[in-house]
Amino acid sequence: MSKANANQRVLVVDDEEDLRTLMQLTLTKLGLEVVTADSVAGARKALREATYSLCLTDMRLGDGSGLDVLAEINARRLDLPCAVITAYGNTENAVAALKAGAFDYLAKPVSLDQLRTLVKSALKLSERTREAARLETADERRSAPALMPLLGESPAMQAVREAIARFAPSNTAVHIYGESGTGKELAARALHAASPRANGPFVAVNCGAIPEPLMESEFFGYRKGAFTGAERDREGFFQAAHGGTLFLDEVADLPLNLQVKLLRAIQEKRVRRVGSTEEEDCDVRIVSATHKSLAAEVAAGRFRQDLFYRLHVLRIDMPPLRELNEDIERIALGILRRITGNEQADFTPEARRALRGYDFPGNVRELENVIERAVALAEHPERIDVEDLRLRPEDHPVTEAAAHGDPSAALGSLAGRTPLPDYLDRCEREVIELALAQTQNNRTQAARLLGITFRSLRYRLARLGIHVGDE
C-alpha cells in the first residue's frame, strides 16, 4: 500500500487477480492508497474496517455482483462514490448499476486512461460532497448556490430535478428528450452545474445550425494550412469543452459521416484536428438533446445504432408546458419578475386565467416570448393584464369538447385552413408583420421578439416576399 493520505483510499473489488494488480499499480502511481478484495464478502469486510474515497467493483464476482457491493454501500449510508466494471457492450448491466447509485462505469477491457479520468472525477465529487456536508445550519444551506434553475413543482418537474440530481455525479452520457421550447438546454446546464465538472466549461452546440462542409473542423478543430483560409491553429468544440460538458443540441440532425467520427471521439476520448496526423486527449462529458425520437431515427437509417447506444445511456424527458398546467402561473411569474427586475410584478386574475387556458404549443419558449412582448407593450409592466398578453383564442382554440377528451374537437373547423402550406404561410406572414409593426421595422428586434435568429428572419422575409422599409 502507498503511504498516501487516508482520505484518498480506494477500494478495488475484482475476482481477476491480474486486473486487480493492474488497477492497484495504476492507482498507486496516482498517489492513492489501494485496498483490494476478490469477492462481495471481502468488500463487506473491507468496508467495515476502513473508510474510502472511492470504490471500483467488477459487476461479476464469484459470490455475487457489483450490485451487491452497491447495496452494502447504500445500506451503510456511506458517502462513497462507486463505479462498476462491466463487460464491453453490456449496457443493461451498466444502466442497472447507475440506477442503483453507481457514479460511473467502465467497459472491459479497461482503458487505463479512462480509469485515471474516472478516478480524478470521482475524487473531485467526493471533495464537493464533503464540502456540502460542512454546511451546518439551514441558513447556510439556503445561502448556497441553487442546484436547479428549473421552475415548477408538478410531479413531472420534480421527476426532472430528481433525474438531474441522480445523474449529475456520473460521467455517463445523458440524452434529454423534449419538444422544442421545453428547456432542454436549461436541464443540460443544471446537470453540468451539479456535476464534478461544474468548474469546467459548458459548450453548447446546435448540430442543426452548422453547414455540413464545416462540421468536422468545427467539432475537432484544424491545423494552420489544413485548407484555404486556415491561417492559424484553431480548437474545435471538443477541445473547448475539455474538462467540462459538451452539449449536443438537436443531435439527430448530424449527418451520418460525422456520426462515425463523433462515435470514435466519444469512445477513445481522443480527437484529431483537420490537417493533423496526431491525436490529442479530450476529456468531455457528452449530453445530447433532440425533439425527435432517436430510436425512430435509427430504425429509419438516419442515425447510427452504435452512436445511439453511446449517447442514450441515461435519459431525461422534459414535459411539455401543456402537461404542467399547475406550474404555468409559477413559471410565468418567475419569467415576468426576471424580465422586469421587479419582485412585486404580477398578473391580474384575468391574465392568470388566460395563461391557464392557453395550450402553448411553443412551450416555455413561447410563454417567455409572450411575456417579453407584454412587458414591452404594457402601459403598466408591473401589472400585466389579459389584453397585454394578446393571447387570441382563434390562434389556438381550446373548446369544451376538447377539454373532455374529444381530440377531434380541438381542431375545430378546417375551413380556411387548407391547403396546409398556404394556411401556414398566412399565419407566419401575419405574425412577422405584427412583430415588424411593433418594432417599427427593426428586423433585429423583430427577430428577438419572434424568438428566431436574424438570419432566419431574413430568409423568411425573402420567402414570403415581405419588404421592409426601403428594401
N, C-alpha and C positions, 0 to 999 in steps of 0.2 A: 504494500500500500504506500501511496505517496504521503508525505507529511503536510499535505495541504490543509487549509482551514476546514474545520468540521462543517462549516456552513456550506461547503462546496463538495459534499459527499454524494456519490451517485451509486444507486443500486442497479446492477445488471442481472437480469434473470433470463437464463437460456440453458437448454439441456444439451446444446452442442458445445463441447469444450473448445474447439478451435475458434468458434465465433466469440465465445466469452473472452478468450485470451486476446483476440484481435481487438475487441472493443475496449478491454481493460488497458491494453497498451496505448491505444489511440487517446483515450480519455486521460490517462496518466500524463501523457505529453502535454495536455492542456492545463496541467497543474491541479487536477482533480483527484480526490481520494476515491477509490473504487472498491466496492464490496460486491461480490458475485454470489449467485445462488443458482442451482441447477434444477429447481422444482418449485411448485407452488408452496409446498411445506417449508422449503428453505427460505423462500421470500418472506413468508409469515414470520419465521424466526428472526430474520434479519430486521424486519420492520419493528419487532418488539424490542430489539437490542440497541437500536441507534436511530438517529434522525437523519433525513436525507433532503437534498435539494432537488433531486430528480430520480425517477425510476424508469429504466428501459427494460421491457419484458417481451419475450417472444410470445406469439399467440398460441403456439402448440407446445405444450410441456407434457412430460411423461405422466404426471398425476393430475392434470387439469389443463387450464388455458390461461392466457393473459387476462381474460375477463375475470377469472378468479382472483388474480392479483389486484386488479382494479377494484373488485368488490371488497377486498380486505382493506385497501386504502380508504375507500369510501366509508366502510363500517367503522373504522378507527378515527374518522373525521380528520385525516391528516392533510395538512396544507402542502401537498406534494404533487407537482406535475408528473404525469406518467405518459410515456409514449410506447406504442406497441410495434413489434416487428412481425410482418406478415408475409406470406408467400406472394410472389410477384403476380399481379393481376387479380388477386383475391379481394375485390372491392367490398364484397359483403362483410367480410371479417373486419376490414378497416372501418367501415361505417358503423358496425355494431360496437366496436371499441370506442369510437368517437362519441357515439350516443351514450355510452356508459361513463363518459367523463375523461377519456384519453385526451392528452394535449395534442398529439400528432401521431403519425405512423410512418414507418419506413418499410419499403418493399425489399425482399431478398432478390438477388444478392445485395447486401448492404453496401451503399456507396459511402466511403469514409468522409468525403467532402460533405455529403448531405447529413451524415451523422454529426459532424462538427457544427454545421449550421443549426441543426435542430437543438443541439445541446446548448449553444450560446443563446438561442431564443428562449429556451426553457429556463435558463438561469436568470435571464432578464425578467421573465414572467414572475419567477419566484421572488425576486427583489421587489418588484412592483406590488406583489401581494402582501409581503411583509410590511412595506411602507404604508399600504392602506390599513393594515391592522393596527398601526400606531395611532390612528385617529381615534382618540379615546372618548370623545363626547359627541352627542348628537349634533351640537352646533358646528363642530369641526367637520362632521360628515356632510352637513348641509352646505358648508362653505367650499367643499371640494368641487372640482370641475364636474359638470353634469356629464354622465356617461352617454346618454342617448338624446340627441336633439330631435327626436321624433314625437310629435304631439298625438294625443288620443289615448283614451282609457278603455276603449272597447276591447272585448276578448281577442279580436283579430290583431289589434295593435299591440296588446300585451304579449301575444304569441310572437310577434316580430321582435320585440325587445328581448324577450327571453331567448330566442334563437341567436340573436346578435351576442348577447352575454355568454351564451354557451359555446359559440363558435369562435369568438374573438381570440381566446388564448392560443388557438391552433395555428399552424402554418398551412393547413389544408385548404385547397381551393374551395371557394364558395360561389354558387350560382344564384343570382337574385332574379326571380321572375315576377313580372307585373306589367299591367297595361301602361301605356305612355302617360306620364304625369303622376304616377303613384309614389314617387320618391325613392326610386331605386338607387340613385347616386347618394342620396341622403343616408340611406341604410348602409351603403358601402363605406361612406365616411365615418359613420358611427362605429362600424366594425373595425376600421383602422384605428380610430381614436381609443378604442377599448382594448387594443391588442398590444403585445410587447413591442410592436413596430411603430407605436404612436409617435415617437420622436423622429422617425424616418419620413421620407417623402411619400405623399399620396399623389399618384399621377393618374388622371382620368383621361381616357381616350375614347372618342366616339368613332367606332370602327366603320360606321356607315358614311362618315364625312370625309374620309381620306381617299383621294384618287388612287385607283389600283396601281398605276405605274410607280407611285411614290411610297407604297405601303412598306416594302422591305426596308428602305432606307429610314423611314420614319420610326419603325419599330426597333431596328437593330443598329441604326447609325451608319456612318460611312467614313471612309478614309479620304484624305485630300487626293484629288485627281482620279477618284473612282469613276466619275462621269463628268460630262461637261457641266460646269457651274459648281463643282465640288472644290471650292477654293481653300477649304480647311477641314480638319477632322471635326466630326460632329457626333454627339451622343444621340442614341435613339431613346424610345420610351423605356426600354428595359434598363438601360444604364442610368437614366434619370431616376428610376424608381428603386435603384439598388439600396437594399436595407429597409425598404418600405413596402408599399402596396401598389400594384398596378391594376387599375380598374378598367376593364374592357367592356364598355357600354355598347349595346346592340351588336354583340359578338357574332350573332347569326349572320350578319352582313359580310363577314370576312370571306374573301374568295378562297377556293379550295387550295390553290397553290401556296398561299400564305399560311393556311391552316397546317400544312405539313411542317413548315419551318417553325411555326409557333409551338407545335407539339414537341419538337426536338428541344427547343429552348426551355420549355417547361420541364421536360424530363431530365435533361442534362444540367440544367441551371447554368448554362453557358451560351453565349451568343457570338456570332461572327459578323462584324461590320461589313457592309458592302465595300468591296475593293481590298479587303484584308485577308491574309492567309492564316491568321491566328485567331483562336477563340479566347474570350475573356469570361471570367466568373461573373455571375449575375444572381444575386440573392434577392428575389422578389416573391411576395405572396400574390397570387392571382385571384382577383374577384371579378366575376363576369356578370353581365346582365343582358336581358333581352325581353321584348314583349311577345316574341314568338315562342312556340314550343320547340325546344332543341331536339327533342325526341322525334317530332314530326319532320323536322329538317333533315335528321339522319335518315329516316325512312324514305324521304324524297330524294336522297342522294346529294343534298346540298350542304351537308355538314358531316365531317369525318366522325365515324363512330369512336375511334381511339381518342380523338381530342375531346369528344363528348364525355367519355369516362374520366378524363383528366380534369375537366372543368366542373363536372356535375357531381362532385363527391358529396358536398353538403349543399342544401338548398333552403332559400328563404323566399316565401311567397308574400309579395306586397299586395294587400287587399285594395280593390278599387274603392273610390270615395262613396259610391252608391251603397256599399256594404257597411259603411261606417256612419250611418245616419245619426247615431247618438254622439258621434265625435265631431260632426260638421261644425256646430257652433263653437266648440272649443278650438278647433283648428283655425276657423275663420277669425276668431277673436285674437289668437296668437299672431296671425299674419297681419291683421289690422294694426295692432299695437306695435309690431316691429316696423311696419311701413311708416306710421305716423310718429313713432318715437314717444307716444303718449300712452302711459299705462292706464289712463282713465277712458280712453277711446272705447266706443261701444256701438252696437247696432240697436236700432229701435225694435220693439217687439214685432212689428210688421216685417222688418227686414229679416229678422231671425226666422220667421215662419216661411218667408220666401226662400231662404237658404236651405231650410229643411225640405222644402217641396220640390227643389230642382235636382235633377239627376246627375249633373256634372259629368258628361261624357269625357271631358278632358281632365278629369280627376283633380288632384291638388293643384296642378299647374294652371288649370282653368280657373279654379277658385282664387288663386293668387292674382291672376290676371284681372278677374272681375273686381276684386277688392282694390287693386292698384288703380284701376280705371275709376272706381267710385271715389277714392280719396282725391284723385286729380281733379275730378269734376264737381265734387260735392261742395255745397255752399258752407257746410259745417263738417269738415272731415273727421272731427272727433265724435260725431253722432251721425252715423250712416243710416239713411232711411231707405225704404224699399225702392223709391224712384232713383236713388243714386246707384243702386246695383244694376239697373237696366236688364234684369232677367225677364225676358219675354217668353211667356208660356208657348207662343206659337213656334218658337225656335226649338223647343224640346218638350212637347206635350206629355203630361202625365195624367191620365184620365182615371176616373173612379173605377172603371172596369179593370184597367191595368193594375191598379193597386190591389185588386182582389184576385189576381192570378191569371187574368186573361192576356197572354203575351201578344196576341194579335191586336188587342185594343190599344196598346201603347203606340202602335204605328199610326193610328188614325187613318184618314183617307189618303190614298196615294195620288189623288187628283192634283195635278200641277207639279208633281214630284218626279215625273218621268218624261223623257228618258233620264236615267240617273246622272250621267255625266253633265247634262245641261243643267239639271237642278243643283248639283254640287257647285258648278261654276257660278251660278247665280248667287248662291249662298256665300261663296268665297268672295265674289266681287262686292257684295253688299257689306261684308264685314271689313274688307280692306278699305273701301271708300269711306266707311264710318270712321275707321282709325285715322285715315288721312285728314278727314274733316276736323277731327278732334285735335290733331297736332298741327293744323294749318299747313298741311302738305309737307311736313318734315318727315322724310322717309325713315331716318334713323330712329326717331321717337316712335313712329308708327310701327316699325318692326319690333321695337321693345314692348310696345303696348300689346301687340299680337302674339308675343312670346316666340318669335322666329328670328332668324338671322337677317341682317341687311341683304346679304346675297340671295337668300331665299325669297325675300320680299321683291327684290328687283326682278328675279326670274318670274314670279307670279304676275307682276305688273305687265311684263312683256307678253306673257302667255295669254293674259286676259285682255290685252290691248288697252290698259288703263294708263292715261297720260297724266303726268303730274307737273303742274306749273308750266314752265316754258319748254319742257321736253318735246 
